[in-house]
Amino acid sequence: MEDDDQFLNQVLAGISEAEIVTIFFPLLRRALVIDTRHDDETGQMVRVMAQVGSMEERIGVIEGMRPRFGKIRSILGIPWIKSIHTLREQGVVEQLEKRLSDSGMPAFRAESAVAEAVAELTRIEHRAYVSMIMGDGYQTLWSAQG
């Protein structure tokens, strides 16, 4: 349990410092990407994206989407194998909202943007559970004897 606490403390501390946070969900093959960089014309970005093969690939995707901000200076990659609802339970959602607010996004917009992304991830997770139960896209290790 102590390792879990240490991991969570590192996650929460890292979120408060990173320019870009990407929480990737290997079981869902998705990532929550938050880019706090902004200017007068372009705001911060909160987006659910497809999983990529490496952090270098993620950096390339973000820099390609938001070229006006140039090279990324700091990015935090967090693997999350727990369920989506644990993001809120363990204070990650609140820390993401705070990070966006600290970067200049109004608090109500930060809360809304993170809530929308978490809701989307929850829907994806639900569909994945249904597919798993139904056997869609999964192979069993054994078959039922009739």
PALOLUM-386246 format. One record per residue: residue number from 0; residue in one letter; x, y, z of N, C-alpha, C in turn. Coordinates in pm, 1 decimal. Layout:
BEGIN
(rec NUM, 'A', (X, Y, Z), (X, Y, Z), (X, Y, Z));
...
END
This chain:
BEGIN
(rec 0, 'M', (82.3, -119.4, 0.0), (0.0, 0.0, 0.0), (86.4, 125.4, 0.0));
(rec 1, 'E', (201.4, 116.6, 65.6), (291.1, 231.5, 72.5), (340.3, 270.6, -66.8));
(rec 2, 'D', (364.6, 172.4, -153.5), (406.3, 201.5, -290.1), (297.7, 276.9, -365.8));
(rec 3, 'D', (171.0, 239.8, -343.9), (59.0, 309.6, -406.7), (53.4, 455.0, -362.6));
(rec 4, 'D', (74.4, 478.3, -232.6), (72.9, 614.8, -179.8), (187.0, 696.5, -238.3));
(rec 5, 'Q', (304.1, 636.2, -248.3), (419.6, 706.1, -303.6), (395.0, 739.9, -450.7));
(rec 6, 'F', (339.7, 644.8, -527.2), (308.3, 668.8, -667.9), (208.6, 783.7, -680.0));
(rec 7, 'L', (102.0, 780.6, -601.6), (0.0, 884.4, -608.9), (58.1, 1021.1, -571.7));
(rec 8, 'N', (140.0, 1026.5, -469.0), (203.3, 1153.2, -430.8), (290.3, 1207.6, -543.6));
(rec 9, 'Q', (363.8, 1120.1, -612.1), (446.2, 1162.2, -725.0), (359.2, 1211.9, -840.3));
(rec 10, 'V', (248.8, 1143.2, -865.0), (156.4, 1184.3, -970.4), (101.3, 1323.8, -941.8));
(rec 11, 'L', (51.0, 1344.2, -821.2), (-9.6, 1473.0, -786.4), (93.4, 1585.8, -790.7));
(rec 12, 'A', (213.9, 1560.3, -743.8), (319.3, 1661.5, -748.1), (359.6, 1691.0, -892.6));
(rec 13, 'G', (369.9, 1587.0, -973.3), (408.8, 1604.9, -1113.0), (306.9, 1684.7, -1192.2));
(rec 14, 'I', (179.4, 1661.8, -1166.0), (73.3, 1734.3, -1235.9), (86.1, 1884.2, -1210.1));
(rec 15, 'S', (119.7, 1920.5, -1089.4), (126.5, 2062.9, -1055.1), (244.5, 2133.4, -1121.9));
(rec 16, 'E', (339.2, 2057.9, -1175.0), (459.2, 2117.7, -1234.0), (467.1, 2105.8, -1385.9));
(rec 17, 'A', (406.7, 2004.3, -1443.1), (424.9, 1975.8, -1585.9), (347.6, 2072.0, -1675.2));
(rec 18, 'E', (406.5, 2102.5, -1788.2), (342.8, 2185.0, -1891.2), (232.1, 2104.1, -1959.4));
(rec 19, 'I', (262.2, 1976.6, -1982.0), (166.5, 1885.1, -2044.8), (158.5, 1759.6, -1959.5));
(rec 20, 'V', (35.4, 1714.0, -1936.5), (11.3, 1591.6, -1861.4), (-60.7, 1495.1, -1953.8));
(rec 21, 'T', (-9.5, 1373.6, -1962.5), (-79.6, 1269.4, -2037.4), (-96.5, 1149.1, -1945.6));
(rec 22, 'I', (-220.6, 1115.3, -1919.8), (-252.8, 997.1, -1839.8), (-299.6, 892.5, -1938.8));
(rec 23, 'F', (-223.6, 784.4, -1948.8), (-262.6, 684.8, -2047.2), (-319.0, 560.8, -1979.5));
(rec 24, 'F', (-420.4, 506.8, -2046.0), (-498.3, 394.3, -1996.2), (-475.0, 276.7, -2090.7));
(rec 25, 'P', (-373.6, 193.3, -2062.8), (-337.3, 86.4, -2154.9), (-452.6, -8.8, -2187.8));
(rec 26, 'L', (-538.2, -35.6, -2090.6), (-648.3, -128.1, -2113.7), (-753.8, -70.3, -2208.1));
(rec 27, 'L', (-762.3, 62.0, -2215.3), (-859.6, 128.7, -2302.0), (-797.0, 177.2, -2432.2));
(rec 28, 'R', (-665.4, 174.6, -2438.4), (-589.9, 224.2, -2554.3), (-623.6, 371.1, -2583.3));
(rec 29, 'R', (-633.8, 448.1, -2474.3), (-663.0, 591.3, -2482.0), (-573.7, 666.3, -2384.1));
(rec 30, 'A', (-569.9, 797.6, -2402.0), (-495.9, 883.7, -2310.2), (-572.7, 1012.8, -2290.2));
(rec 31, 'L', (-567.7, 1064.2, -2169.6), (-618.5, 1197.0, -2139.0), (-498.6, 1290.1, -2148.7));
(rec 32, 'V', (-506.1, 1387.5, -2239.6), (-394.2, 1478.4, -2263.6), (-437.4, 1619.3, -2226.5));
(rec 33, 'I', (-358.1, 1681.5, -2139.5), (-383.5, 1818.4, -2097.4), (-259.4, 1900.9, -2127.8));
(rec 34, 'D', (-279.7, 2003.1, -2209.5), (-171.6, 2094.8, -2247.2), (-206.6, 2231.1, -2188.4));
(rec 35, 'T', (-126.9, 2277.8, -2094.5), (-157.2, 2403.4, -2025.8), (-104.8, 2525.7, -2101.0));
(rec 36, 'R', (-33.4, 2504.3, -2210.6), (19.0, 2618.0, -2287.2), (-97.0, 2690.6, -2355.4));
(rec 37, 'H', (-88.8, 2821.7, -2357.6), (-195.2, 2901.3, -2418.7), (-142.8, 3040.9, -2449.8));
(rec 38, 'D', (-219.6, 3111.6, -2531.8), (-191.5, 3252.6, -2558.6), (-325.7, 3322.2, -2578.3));
(rec 39, 'D', (-323.9, 3444.2, -2629.5), (-448.3, 3520.1, -2645.0), (-544.6, 3458.4, -2745.8));
(rec 40, 'E', (-491.4, 3381.5, -2840.8), (-574.9, 3324.2, -2946.2), (-613.0, 3178.0, -2923.1));
(rec 41, 'T', (-528.0, 3103.9, -2853.4), (-548.6, 2960.7, -2836.1), (-541.5, 2925.0, -2688.6));
(rec 42, 'G', (-646.2, 2858.7, -2642.5), (-651.3, 2821.9, -2501.2), (-582.7, 2689.9, -2471.3));
(rec 43, 'Q', (-589.6, 2651.0, -2346.7), (-536.9, 2523.5, -2303.0), (-615.8, 2411.0, -2371.2));
(rec 44, 'M', (-556.5, 2293.2, -2374.6), (-620.9, 2180.1, -2440.9), (-645.6, 2068.1, -2340.5));
(rec 45, 'V', (-767.2, 2014.8, -2342.2), (-803.0, 1895.5, -2265.9), (-869.3, 1803.0, -2365.7));
(rec 46, 'R', (-808.5, 1686.9, -2387.8), (-859.3, 1600.0, -2493.9), (-831.0, 1453.0, -2462.4));
(rec 47, 'V', (-926.5, 1367.6, -2496.8), (-904.5, 1223.2, -2494.2), (-853.4, 1185.9, -2632.5));
(rec 48, 'M', (-739.1, 1116.1, -2634.8), (-675.0, 1082.4, -2761.5), (-644.7, 933.3, -2765.8));
(rec 49, 'A', (-618.7, 884.2, -2885.8), (-578.2, 745.1, -2902.2), (-441.9, 724.3, -2837.6));
(rec 50, 'Q', (-419.8, 603.8, -2790.2), (-290.5, 570.5, -2732.1), (-185.4, 570.2, -2842.8));
(rec 51, 'V', (-64.0, 607.2, -2808.2), (47.8, 604.4, -2902.7), (151.9, 505.7, -2852.2));
(rec 52, 'G', (252.6, 479.8, -2935.2), (353.0, 380.2, -2901.9), (463.1, 427.9, -2808.9));
(rec 53, 'S', (481.9, 558.2, -2798.4), (590.6, 609.2, -2714.7), (562.9, 754.2, -2676.0));
(rec 54, 'M', (639.1, 802.0, -2579.1), (626.1, 941.2, -2537.8), (674.7, 1033.3, -2650.2));
(rec 55, 'E', (773.6, 991.0, -2725.3), (821.0, 1071.3, -2838.0), (709.9, 1090.0, -2941.7));
(rec 56, 'E', (635.5, 983.8, -2965.0), (523.6, 993.5, -3059.2), (416.9, 1088.9, -3006.4));
(rec 57, 'R', (387.8, 1082.0, -2875.7), (288.3, 1172.8, -2815.8), (334.8, 1317.6, -2830.9));
(rec 58, 'I', (461.1, 1343.2, -2804.1), (515.8, 1478.1, -2818.7), (499.1, 1525.5, -2962.0));
(rec 59, 'G', (531.5, 1439.5, -3058.1), (516.6, 1476.1, -3198.7), (373.0, 1508.6, -3235.6));
(rec 60, 'V', (279.0, 1430.9, -3184.4), (137.0, 1454.7, -3212.2), (94.2, 1590.8, -3155.9));
(rec 61, 'I', (130.9, 1617.7, -3032.5), (90.8, 1743.8, -2969.4), (155.6, 1862.0, -3039.9));
(rec 62, 'E', (285.0, 1852.7, -3067.2), (353.0, 1962.1, -3136.2), (294.2, 1984.1, -3275.0));
(rec 63, 'G', (251.1, 1876.5, -3341.4), (187.0, 1889.1, -3471.8), (49.7, 1954.5, -3463.4));
(rec 64, 'M', (-23.1, 1927.5, -3357.3), (-156.5, 1984.7, -3337.9), (-149.2, 2131.4, -3296.7));
(rec 65, 'R', (-43.4, 2166.4, -3223.3), (-33.3, 2299.8, -3164.7), (103.7, 2361.1, -3195.2));
(rec 66, 'P', (134.5, 2377.5, -3325.0), (268.4, 2422.8, -3363.8), (302.6, 2563.7, -3315.2));
(rec 67, 'R', (203.5, 2645.0, -3289.6), (229.1, 2782.8, -3247.3), (303.3, 2789.5, -3113.5));
(rec 68, 'F', (298.2, 2681.0, -3035.4), (362.3, 2681.0, -2904.3), (504.1, 2624.1, -2906.4));
(rec 69, 'G', (548.3, 2578.7, -3021.5), (686.3, 2530.8, -3035.2), (712.0, 2399.5, -2963.1));
(rec 70, 'K', (837.0, 2379.5, -2929.8), (879.8, 2255.5, -2863.9), (824.0, 2246.3, -2722.5));
(rec 71, 'I', (787.7, 2126.3, -2684.4), (738.1, 2099.8, -2549.6), (857.0, 2098.8, -2454.2));
(rec 72, 'R', (844.2, 2172.4, -2345.2), (952.0, 2179.6, -2246.6), (939.5, 2074.4, -2138.0));
(rec 73, 'S', (817.3, 2043.2, -2095.7), (800.5, 1940.9, -1991.5), (669.6, 1865.9, -2013.4));
(rec 74, 'I', (680.5, 1734.1, -2006.5), (562.9, 1648.4, -2023.1), (570.5, 1538.2, -1918.0));
(rec 75, 'L', (457.4, 1509.8, -1859.0), (446.8, 1404.3, -1758.9), (358.6, 1293.5, -1815.4));
(rec 76, 'G', (410.1, 1173.1, -1820.0), (333.6, 1057.1, -1864.5), (299.6, 969.2, -1745.8));
(rec 77, 'I', (171.8, 943.6, -1727.3), (124.8, 866.3, -1612.7), (48.4, 744.1, -1662.5));
(rec 78, 'P', (98.8, 624.8, -1635.9), (19.9, 505.1, -1669.4), (-87.5, 483.9, -1561.8));
(rec 79, 'W', (-210.2, 458.3, -1604.5), (-320.9, 439.7, -1508.8), (-392.9, 310.9, -1543.2));
(rec 80, 'I', (-374.2, 209.3, -1460.0), (-438.4, 80.5, -1488.0), (-563.0, 57.9, -1402.7));
(rec 81, 'K', (-590.3, 152.6, -1313.5), (-711.0, 143.7, -1231.9), (-830.3, 194.6, -1313.6));
(rec 82, 'S', (-948.7, 180.6, -1256.3), (-1068.5, 227.3, -1326.2), (-1071.4, 379.9, -1331.9));
(rec 83, 'I', (-1152.7, 431.0, -1422.1), (-1162.1, 574.9, -1442.2), (-1213.0, 646.2, -1315.9));
(rec 84, 'H', (-1310.7, 587.0, -1248.4), (-1365.9, 656.2, -1131.1), (-1261.7, 676.6, -1020.9));
(rec 85, 'T', (-1153.9, 599.0, -1019.5), (-1051.0, 618.3, -916.8), (-972.2, 747.5, -939.2));
(rec 86, 'L', (-978.3, 803.7, -1059.0), (-912.9, 933.4, -1081.6), (-970.5, 1039.5, -987.8));
(rec 87, 'R', (-1101.4, 1036.4, -970.9), (-1166.0, 1133.1, -880.8), (-1140.3, 1093.9, -735.1));
(rec 88, 'E', (-1156.7, 966.4, -705.1), (-1139.3, 919.0, -567.3), (-1001.0, 951.0, -512.3));
(rec 89, 'Q', (-899.7, 946.0, -597.5), (-762.5, 963.0, -550.8), (-709.9, 1105.6, -569.8));
(rec 90, 'G', (-798.5, 1198.1, -605.9), (-761.3, 1338.5, -611.7), (-696.4, 1384.3, -741.0));
(rec 91, 'V', (-689.0, 1296.2, -839.8), (-624.3, 1332.3, -966.1), (-708.6, 1433.1, -1043.2));
(rec 92, 'V', (-839.1, 1413.8, -1048.4), (-927.3, 1506.6, -1119.4), (-914.9, 1646.2, -1059.6));
(rec 93, 'E', (-920.9, 1655.3, -930.2), (-909.1, 1784.4, -863.0), (-773.8, 1850.7, -894.0));
(rec 94, 'Q', (-668.2, 1771.8, -896.3), (-535.4, 1827.4, -924.1), (-524.8, 1874.7, -1069.3));
(rec 95, 'L', (-587.7, 1802.6, -1162.1), (-589.1, 1845.4, -1302.4), (-664.3, 1978.0, -1317.4));
(rec 96, 'E', (-779.2, 1988.0, -1251.3), (-855.9, 2112.5, -1254.8), (-773.8, 2228.0, -1198.7));
(rec 97, 'K', (-705.9, 2203.6, -1087.9), (-622.8, 2306.5, -1025.0), (-508.9, 2347.2, -1118.1));
(rec 98, 'R', (-447.7, 2250.7, -1183.5), (-336.4, 2281.5, -1274.3), (-383.5, 2370.8, -1388.6));
(rec 99, 'L', (-499.7, 2338.4, -1444.8), (-554.3, 2421.5, -1552.0), (-587.8, 2561.6, -1501.1));
(rec 100, 'S', (-646.7, 2570.5, -1382.9), (-678.1, 2701.1, -1324.3), (-551.5, 2781.1, -1297.9));
(rec 101, 'D', (-450.0, 2714.0, -1246.5), (-322.4, 2780.8, -1218.9), (-257.8, 2834.2, -1347.0));
(rec 102, 'S', (-289.4, 2771.2, -1459.7), (-232.3, 2815.7, -1587.3), (-313.2, 2929.3, -1650.1));
(rec 103, 'G', (-423.7, 2968.2, -1584.8), (-500.3, 3081.3, -1633.9), (-639.9, 3048.9, -1684.6));
(rec 104, 'M', (-676.8, 2923.7, -1688.4), (-812.3, 2886.6, -1731.7), (-909.0, 2914.0, -1616.6));
(rec 105, 'P', (-1021.8, 2978.5, -1644.4), (-1121.0, 2999.0, -1537.5), (-1160.8, 2865.1, -1474.2));
(rec 106, 'A', (-1179.0, 2866.2, -1343.2), (-1205.6, 2742.5, -1269.0), (-1326.5, 2667.1, -1323.4));
(rec 107, 'F', (-1433.8, 2737.2, -1356.2), (-1553.8, 2668.1, -1406.5), (-1526.0, 2599.3, -1539.4));
(rec 108, 'R', (-1442.1, 2660.9, -1624.4), (-1406.6, 2598.1, -1752.2), (-1315.1, 2478.3, -1730.7));
(rec 109, 'A', (-1223.9, 2489.3, -1635.4), (-1134.0, 2377.5, -1604.1), (-1214.9, 2258.0, -1554.6));
(rec 110, 'E', (-1307.9, 2283.4, -1463.9), (-1391.9, 2176.1, -1411.1), (-1474.6, 2111.9, -1521.8));
(rec 111, 'S', (-1532.1, 2193.7, -1607.6), (-1614.6, 2143.4, -1716.8), (-1533.3, 2061.2, -1816.9));
(rec 112, 'A', (-1415.7, 2112.1, -1855.1), (-1332.3, 2043.2, -1953.5), (-1285.9, 1907.6, -1901.6));
(rec 113, 'V', (-1242.7, 1904.2, -1775.9), (-1197.0, 1777.5, -1717.9), (-1315.6, 1682.4, -1700.8));
(rec 114, 'A', (-1430.0, 1734.6, -1657.4), (-1549.2, 1650.5, -1639.4), (-1592.4, 1587.1, -1771.6));
(rec 115, 'E', (-1589.0, 1663.2, -1880.3), (-1626.0, 1609.3, -2011.7), (-1530.6, 1498.1, -2053.7));
(rec 116, 'A', (-1401.8, 1518.7, -2032.5), (-1302.7, 1417.7, -2069.9), (-1319.6, 1291.5, -1985.4));
(rec 117, 'V', (-1341.0, 1308.1, -1856.3), (-1360.1, 1192.5, -1768.3), (-1488.9, 1118.4, -1805.8));
(rec 118, 'A', (-1593.3, 1191.1, -1840.8), (-1718.4, 1127.0, -1884.4), (-1695.5, 1046.2, -2012.1));
(rec 119, 'E', (-1619.1, 1101.4, -2104.7), (-1588.0, 1028.1, -2228.2), (-1508.5, 901.1, -2197.2));
(rec 120, 'L', (-1410.2, 912.3, -2109.3), (-1332.2, 794.5, -2070.4), (-1419.1, 691.0, -2000.0));
(rec 121, 'T', (-1512.7, 736.1, -1920.1), (-1603.5, 644.8, -1850.6), (-1689.4, 568.5, -1951.1));
(rec 122, 'R', (-1737.2, 637.2, -2054.6), (-1815.2, 569.7, -2159.1), (-1729.6, 466.4, -2233.2));
(rec 123, 'I', (-1607.0, 501.7, -2263.4), (-1515.6, 409.1, -2331.7), (-1489.0, 287.8, -2243.2));
(rec 124, 'E', (-1467.1, 312.4, -2115.5), (-1442.2, 203.6, -2021.1), (-1564.3, 111.6, -2011.8));
(rec 125, 'H', (-1682.3, 170.4, -2005.8), (-1805.2, 91.0, -1998.5), (-1819.9, 1.0, -2121.6));
(rec 126, 'R', (-1795.8, 59.8, -2239.5), (-1803.3, -20.2, -2363.1), (-1700.9, -133.1, -2361.1));
(rec 127, 'A', (-1582.3, -106.1, -2307.9), (-1478.8, -209.6, -2299.6), (-1522.6, -322.7, -2206.7));
(rec 128, 'Y', (-1586.3, -289.0, -2093.9), (-1635.5, -391.6, -2001.7), (-1744.6, -475.7, -2067.9));
(rec 129, 'V', (-1835.1, -410.4, -2137.7), (-1942.0, -483.9, -2205.9), (-1882.2, -577.4, -2310.7));
(rec 130, 'S', (-1787.7, -528.2, -2387.7), (-1722.4, -612.7, -2488.8), (-1652.8, -731.2, -2424.2));
(rec 131, 'M', (-1589.0, -707.6, -2311.1), (-1519.3, -814.9, -2241.6), (-1618.8, -921.6, -2195.7));
(rec 132, 'I', (-1728.7, -878.2, -2138.1), (-1830.0, -971.1, -2088.7), (-1892.3, -1049.2, -2203.7));
(rec 133, 'M', (-1916.6, -980.1, -2314.4), (-1979.2, -1043.8, -2429.9), (-1879.8, -1126.8, -2511.5));
(rec 134, 'G', (-1753.2, -1107.2, -2486.8), (-1651.0, -1181.1, -2561.9), (-1617.2, -1118.1, -2695.9));
(rec 135, 'D', (-1664.9, -997.1, -2719.7), (-1635.2, -927.6, -2845.1), (-1490.8, -879.2, -2844.2));
(rec 136, 'G', (-1410.3, -934.7, -2935.2), (-1271.0, -893.4, -2943.9), (-1180.9, -961.0, -2841.7));
(rec 137, 'Y', (-1232.8, -1058.9, -2771.8), (-1155.5, -1130.9, -2671.3), (-1160.9, -1279.1, -2701.9));
(rec 138, 'Q', (-1054.1, -1349.0, -2665.2), (-1053.8, -1494.5, -2677.4), (-1042.0, -1552.5, -2537.1));
(rec 139, 'T', (-1117.9, -1658.7, -2512.3), (-1111.4, -1721.2, -2380.5), (-994.1, -1817.7, -2373.7));
(rec 140, 'L', (-949.3, -1840.7, -2251.9), (-842.7, -1938.5, -2230.9), (-897.3, -2079.4, -2228.8));
(rec 141, 'W', (-1025.9, -2091.7, -2206.8), (-1091.5, -2221.3, -2204.2), (-1232.2, -2205.6, -2259.6));
(rec 142, 'S', (-1291.9, -2313.7, -2297.8), (-1428.4, -2305.9, -2348.7), (-1520.0, -2385.4, -2256.2));
(rec 143, 'A', (-1645.4, -2344.9, -2255.5), (-1743.0, -2412.9, -2169.5), (-1771.8, -2552.0, -2222.0));
(rec 144, 'Q', (-1786.6, -2645.8, -2131.4), (-1822.9, -2782.5, -2169.3), (-1975.2, -2790.9, -2174.1));
(rec 145, 'G', (-2029.2, -2839.6, -2284.9), (-2173.7, -2845.2, -2299.4), (-2224.8, -2972.0, -2261.8));
END
